[in-house]
Amino acid sequence: MASLYEKAKTDPLFLKHLDKVMHPIGSRDADFIDLRYVPDHLEGDALEDWRKSMQYVSGWLKKNEVTSK
């Protein structure tokens, strides 16, 4: 797991998508969990951008899990 963590830290595209997953509206004040209480924040393309980032992060983790074992 440590090698996967180190690989993730050195991949700027992964970190960009992970940040989008964690902070969908780009603010450090509201993370993904906080948005449950304020549903109108994900307007326009924000939800679709979040989905794409979530798919990227999930795919990256699956791909690199295999190569890091």
Summary of the structure (lengths in Angstrom):
residues: 69
radius of gyration: 13.5
end to end distance: 8.1
largest distance: 41.2
contacts: 160
relative contact order: 0.19
helix: 72%
strand: 0%
